[in-house]
Amino acid sequence: MGYQYRAIWRIQRHPIIMFMVIAALLLLSVAGFARLNLDIDFNDYFAPSEPRFVAFNSMMDKFERHDQLWLLLETDSDWRDKEPQAQLMVFLSLLNASQDIASIQGYNQFVEGTAKQDKLLAYKTHPRLASVLSQGGRALLLQLQLNTHRVQDFTNQSLWLDDVLQRVNNNSREYWQPLGVNSYLNGTHALNWQYAKVLIHDLSWFAPALLGIIFLMALLFIRQRLWVFALSLNNLITLVLTIGVAAWLKLTLAAITAFVPVIIVTLGFAYASHLYFGWRAEINRGQTNEQSLRHTVKINQAPLFYSSITTIFGFSLLMFSPSPPIQSFGLLVSFAVLCNYLLTLTSLIFFAGYSKASASKGLDFSAVIQIAKLNAKRPLAVMTGIILISALALLSVSKLRLNDDPLSYFEPTNPFALSSQKMTQYFAGINLQHYVVSSANDEQLAKSEISFIYKFSRFLKRQPEVVKVQHIGDWIKSAGIGKNQFKQILASNSVKELGLASELSADKQSSLVTLYLQPLTAMELISFEQKVDIWLTEHSAAVKVSPPVASNLMFAHLSVDNANNMLLSFALALIALAILLSLLKRSPLFGLMGLLLNFLPLLWVFALWQLNGGFISLGTAVVLGMMLGIIVDDTLHLMLKLPDSKALTVTSMWQSLNKVLPVISFTTLTIALGFSIGLLSAFAPIAQLSLLSCLVVIFAWGFDVLMLPVLYWRWVIPKQ
């Protein structure tokens, strides 16, 4: 660390070069802002090369899909009555007049008489009428195909979608509300629209809340204007550089990325405060400004370096996630921590050098010291209690289950959540799953494939998870023709001419079997998939059947893979921490202590989470991957600032802790308050991540204050 110490002061001799480098990097970052991808799409959570996602896109290309934008209209009367139908016709003319609507399908085809009634497939009852008109006629569905000609008028597609759907939503309400009709938007466009709105909502709350917390902490604890200015400037520079990295690398961003600026600013403010409190302590001892700066840099450079390394390592492990937005999350925070570390030891010191050196009262955390001393007098009771609670916590954590559902990420009052409830109430819901059945010989579908589809459908309808099954056989039955006759009709006409493009591929070799499922959690979806796979293995020898294709199922596997990767990352981080502390303190004993001080807080928090009905989700799994690198910061500052074991006495231990515990109490308070901002989020993963992170930080502080002195007293201090 001696070379690093000399390099820090060598840089201070050439501040112009330092600021020129910073300015050049800022200009480079700002120049890349135009490349920033701000389109919010639910599909961004999946890696483009992921096999299930590839299969999903292949299905979307092969079959005509009608689930991008649904408009559900709910009335107290029956839509089949004369007056509601007349009102609907007027509304449809308004929609058709919109330049943003390319076409309208759904129930209006039956009202206008344009539903496909091909002479070759004539049927008395349309097989898909029940899919667009509810039983009793109180709700209907209109499928809107959007015209994309105005996309180029907007900086990104999300802004275009927001403008279009806002117009559709407003026009629908203006027309229908006076008539007592409720309107709801659903489908993938509506889902992406709400993801974008959640991101805007979160950023609009996070920014002022973060500024308020920084102002409060500065007012109460840091009353040096230049220090506050330098800390704020460093965080601003770090944010700009981090956005530049996201832009130049074209990283995938999503709603969960809204929490990244909060983490960056909170950690930057907390970590750099170690230098400030070390400086102020020396000023209070009568040292000059330069002497105080040199002293605080000397005693904090090693803890700052190693805590930054562990934090970077912890967040870097998020890059093992199978989800691109979480990978971006980890990369951006890791880069920001590195930037903040370098700025702390360069520009912060430069501005601090001009700070007015006036003595002031130190942090009043004397109660923390007294609690720690009182607790240390009962080491046996403390350790026994920790062992018992940890054993119970292990039992509780073993009951944690994956229960993720991406459609539950919105608040109950969210428009998409409300529309999803209506889709479930009146129709078969939005939890769809598809199987592609193809000819084994790559030929036109024949009797064997159709017979299998009937057999497969009968099996699926017997399953309690299944609400409804749709397949090509519905059209054959409604037309009253046989399988052989259908084969002849299919051979003589195109799929489009028959109006079956949503269930038959253009080459006539594949057919789609669509399931509407009950609302299921991730593990329930995977369990259902496995049950169907067993049946298919035994009964599908004569045909080719694809794996199940569904966005919810893809997300279920993503959640499982992400949780497993985060658990593995957590284990790797624990091992790395133990090795680092063992090397730094030259004893495996300190590695063991570090494991206990940083593993047990996470264990206890997740035990409480389980006891309160919590489960593993996208947000909670990320906590495992990132929090160890954060909470180890305080442990490193404590252990590296305590004297070596040979020179350690009870008196010297408490003298050192008296200097360090107040500072880590401040950093804990700062991080907890900063991370609590996430509780304002309208996005469930951020709210869960925020709550658990706050609890982990507080519990980790408690272990450092209450358990570390006990461990030192029992294991480290030489017995007299």
Secondary structure, DSSP 8 states (H G I E B T S, - for coil): -HHHHHHHHHHHT-HHHHHHHHHHHHHHHHHTGGG------GGGGS-TT-HHHHHHHHHHHHS----S-EEEEE-SS-TTSHHHHHHHHHHHHHHHH-TTEEEEEETHHHHTT-S---GGG--SS-TTGGGTB-TTSSEEEEEEEE--TTGGGSSSHHHHHHHHHHHHHHHHHHHHGGGT-EEEEESHHHHHHHHHHHHHHHHHHHHHHHHHHHHHHHHHT---HHHHHHHHHHHHHHHHHHHHHHHHTT----GGGGGHHHHHHHHHHHHHHHHHHHHHHHHHTT--HHHHHHHHHHHHHHHHHHHHHHHHHHHHGGGGSSSHHHHHHHHHHHHHHHHHHHHHTTHHHHHHTTS----------HHHHHHHHHHHT-HHHHHHHHHHHHHHHHHHHTT--B---GGGSB-TTSHHHHHHHHHHHHSS-S-EEEEEEEETTS----HHHHHHHHHHHHHHHTSTTEEEEE-HHHHHHHHT--HHHHHHHHHHS-HHHHT-TTTB-TTSSEEEEEEEE----HHHHHHHHHHHHHHHHHH-TTEEE---B-HHHHHHHHHHHHHHHHHHHHHHHHHHHHHHHHHHTTSHHHHHHHHHHHHHHHHHHHHHHHHTT--B-HHHHHHHHHHHHHHHHHHHHHHHHS--GGG--HHHHHHHHHHHHHHHHHHHHHHHHHHHGGGG-SBHHHHHHHHHHHHHHHHHHHHHHHTHHHHIIIIIS---
